[in-house]
Amino acid sequence: MKDKRREDAWIENHDITLAKTVISHIKNGSTQLAAFEESASRMNRTVAACGFRWNKELRKQYEAEINDAKLYRIKQKQQKRDVHPTVSAVRALDDEGTSIKYDEAFRQIIQIAKDQAFKFEQLIQENSKLRIEINDLKNQKTHNFDSNKSNEDVAAEDLQTFLKIMNRARSLTSLNLNI
C-alpha cells in the first residue's frame, strides 16, 4: 500500500519559494510578515501557514542565508550613509561653486529614488492585498456555486413532492367520482 499524502502537504517547490521570499525581504529591510503575505498569495495558502512553516521547519535550514541577507542589508545602509561624505569631498575640491550645483542635483536624485522606492513598496503591498482579495473572491464564488447547487436540489425535490401530491389528489378525485 502506498503512503498516503495530504492534499495540502508542503512540497519542496513551495518551501523554496517561501525561503527565497523571506530572505529577499530580509535583504531589502522588509518584515517577515510581509514575506509571509507575499508567499501566501503566491501559493494559495494562509499567512499563518507560511509563518508556521518558516518558523517550525525552514528557518533552521537557511540560517547561513539569513545571516548573509542581514549582513547585506547592513552594508546597504552603511553605503547610503557614506554617499554624503563623497559629495562633501567633491565640494572641497571645487572652488568655483559648481560642486554646490552637483550637491543639490545629487540630493534631488536621492530624494526621487527614495520616493520611487516608497511608491514601489506601496505597490507591492497593494498587489499582495489584491491577490489575497482575489483568492477570497474565488473562494466565495466556489462556495456560492456549491450552495446554489444545493438550493436547486431542494427546489427539484419540492417540485417532485408537489407533483406527487397533485397526482394523488387527482387519483382520489377520480375515485370519488366513480363511487
C-alpha positions in Angstrom: 0.0 0.0 0.0 1.3 3.4 -0.9 2.0 6.1 1.7 -0.9 8.5 1.9 0.0 12.1 1.3 -2.1 15.1 2.4 -3.5 17.3 -0.3 -2.2 20.4 1.3 1.2 19.0 2.2 4.2 21.2 1.7 6.3 20.4 -1.4 9.9 21.3 -2.0 9.0 23.9 -4.5 6.8 25.7 -2.0 9.5 25.5 0.6 12.0 27.1 -1.8 9.6 29.8 -2.8 8.9 30.6 0.9 12.6 30.7 1.8 13.6 32.8 -1.2 10.8 35.3 -0.5 11.6 35.6 3.2 15.3 36.0 2.6 14.6 38.6 -0.1 12.5 40.6 2.3 15.2 40.4 5.0 17.8 41.7 2.4 15.6 44.6 1.5 14.8 45.6 5.1 11.2 44.4 4.9 9.4 42.4 7.5 9.0 38.6 7.6 5.2 39.2 7.9 5.3 40.9 4.6 7.2 38.0 3.2 4.6 35.6 4.6 1.8 37.6 3.0 3.5 37.6 -0.4 4.2 33.9 -0.2 0.7 33.1 0.9 -0.8 34.8 -2.1 1.7 33.1 -4.4 1.0 29.6 -3.1 -2.7 30.0 -2.2 -2.0 29.3 1.5 -2.7 31.3 4.6 -0.3 33.8 6.1 -0.3 31.8 9.3 0.6 28.6 7.5 3.5 30.2 5.8 4.7 31.7 9.1 4.4 28.4 10.9 6.2 26.5 8.1 9.0 29.1 8.1 9.5 29.2 11.9 9.0 25.5 12.5 10.9 23.9 9.6 12.8 26.2 7.3 14.4 28.8 9.5 17.0 26.3 10.8 17.9 25.1 7.3 18.5 28.7 6.0 20.5 30.2 8.9 23.5 30.9 6.7 21.4 32.6 4.0 19.6 34.6 6.7 22.8 35.9 8.2 24.2 36.8 4.7 20.9 38.7 4.0 21.2 40.6 7.3 24.9 41.5 6.5 23.9 42.6 3.0 21.2 44.9 4.5 23.7 46.4 7.0 26.2 47.1 4.2 23.5 48.7 2.1 22.6 51.0 5.0 26.2 51.9 5.5 26.6 52.7 1.8 23.6 55.0 1.9 25.2 56.9 4.8 28.6 57.1 3.1 27.1 58.9 0.0 27.1 62.4 1.6 30.8 62.4 2.6 31.8 61.8 -1.0 29.7 64.7 -2.1 31.3 66.9 0.5 34.7 65.8 -0.7 33.8 66.9 -4.2 32.7 70.3 -2.9 36.1 70.8 -1.1 38.0 70.2 -4.3 36.0 72.7 -6.4 36.4 76.4 -5.6 34.2 77.7 -8.4 30.9 76.8 -6.8 29.9 74.1 -9.4 30.1 71.4 -6.7 27.2 73.1 -4.9 25.1 72.5 -8.1 26.2 68.9 -8.1 25.4 68.5 -4.4 21.9 69.8 -5.0 21.5 67.6 -8.0 22.6 64.6 -6.0 20.2 65.4 -3.2 17.3 65.7 -5.7 18.3 62.4 -7.4 18.4 60.7 -4.0 15.1 62.1 -3.0 13.5 61.0 -6.3 15.0 57.5 -5.7 13.6 57.4 -2.2 10.2 58.5 -3.4 10.2 55.8 -6.1 11.3 53.1 -3.7 8.5 54.1 -1.3 5.9 54.0 -4.1 7.3 50.7 -5.2 6.9 49.2 -1.7 3.3 50.6 -1.6 2.5 48.9 -4.9 4.0 45.6 -3.7 1.8 45.8 -0.6 -1.3 46.7 -2.6 -0.5 43.9 -5.0 -0.3 41.4 -2.1 -3.6 42.7 -0.7 -5.3 42.4 -4.1 -4.1 38.9 -4.6 -5.5 37.9 -1.2 -8.8 39.6 -2.1 -8.9 37.8 -5.5 -8.4 34.5 -3.7 -11.1 35.3 -1.2 -13.5 36.2 -4.0 -12.7 33.0 -5.8 -13.4 31.0 -2.7 -16.7 32.9 -2.2 -17.6 32.2 -5.7 -16.9 28.5 -5.3 -18.9 28.5 -2.0 -21.8 30.3 -3.6 -21.8 27.9 -6.5 -21.9 24.9 -4.2 -24.8 26.5 -2.1 -26.7 27.2 -5.3 -26.5 23.6 -6.3 -28.0 22.6 -3.0 -30.8 25.2 -3.5 -31.5 23.7 -6.9 -31.6 20.2 -5.4 -34.1 21.4 -2.8 -36.2 23.0 -5.4 -36.2 19.9 -7.5 -37.3 17.8 -4.5 -40.0 20.2 -3.7 -41.3 20.1 -7.2 -41.3 16.3 -7.2 -43.2 16.2 -3.9 -45.7 18.7 -5.2 -46.3 16.6 -8.4 -46.8 13.5 -6.3 -49.4 15.3 -4.1 -51.2 16.6 -7.2 -51.2 13.1 -8.8 -52.5 11.6 -5.5 -55.3 14.3 -5.4 -56.2 13.6 -9.0 -56.4 9.9 -8.3 -58.5 10.5 -5.2 -60.8 12.8 -7.2 -61.3 10.1 -9.8 -62.0 7.5 -7.1 -64.7 9.8 -5.6 -66.4 10.3 -8.9 -66.6 6.6 -9.5 -68.3 5.8 -6.2 
